Amino acid sequence: MKDFVIKWKWVKREIIIILLIYVAVNLLNVLSILAYNTSWNEIVTSQLYILFITEWLYFISIFVRLVYFGIRYVIKK
């Protein structure tokens, strides 16, 4: 049976992508706090929603990248 090896370069790229998405969603949360003039404890209390949105945006980014590389593979052939 052949071993499946995940390279560190790939893991590092995925960690950076998910951290960038997390930071972007947190910045949107801060902007919404400023826009609606709500309490700053919303940053802490809405972390579950932020993690949920981050997860979905990450899955969407995976889907978009798979479609992109699939189309690129078909065009190259």
N, C-alpha and C positions, 0 to 999 in steps of 0.2 A: 504494500500500500504506500502511495506517495504522500509525503508530508506537505502540508500547506503552510507556507511561511509568509507572514505579514511583515513587510519591511518597515523599519522605524521611520523612514521618510514619509510613507503613506500615513502612518499613525499620527505623526507630527502635523501633517497637513490637515487631517480631519479634526484634530484637537483645536488647531488654529481657527478652522472654519466654524466650529461650534461655539468657540469663545467669542468670535466676532459677532455671531448671531445673538448670543446672550447679551453682549454689551449693547448692541443696537436696540434690542427689545427693552433693556433697562433705560436707555436714553429716551426711547419713546414714552416709557412710563414717567420719567422725570418731566418731559415736555407736556404730558397730559396733566400732571400735577400742577405745573405752572399755568397751563391754559385754563383749567377748571378751578384753580385756586383752592385745592383741597389740602388736607393735612399731609405732612411729610412722612407720617408713619405708614402711609400707603406703600412706600418703597419696601418696607419689611412685610407688611401684611399681604401684598400681592405677589410675593415671590413664587407661590405655587402656580399662579396664572402665567407668570413670566416663564417659568420652566416648561409649562405645557406649550406655550406659543413657540418657545425656542425649539422644542422637540419637533413640532409640526413643521416649522420652517426648515429645520435640518433635513427632515424626510423629503420635503418638497425640493430642497437643493440636491439631494441624492437623485431623485427622480429626473430632475432637469439635466443633471450631469450624465445620467445613463442615456437619456434620449439624445443628448448632444453627441456623446461618443459613439452611440449606435448609428446615428445619421452620418457622422464622419467616417465610420468604418465602412458603411455601405457605399458612400461616395468614393472612397479610396479604391474599393474593389472595382 
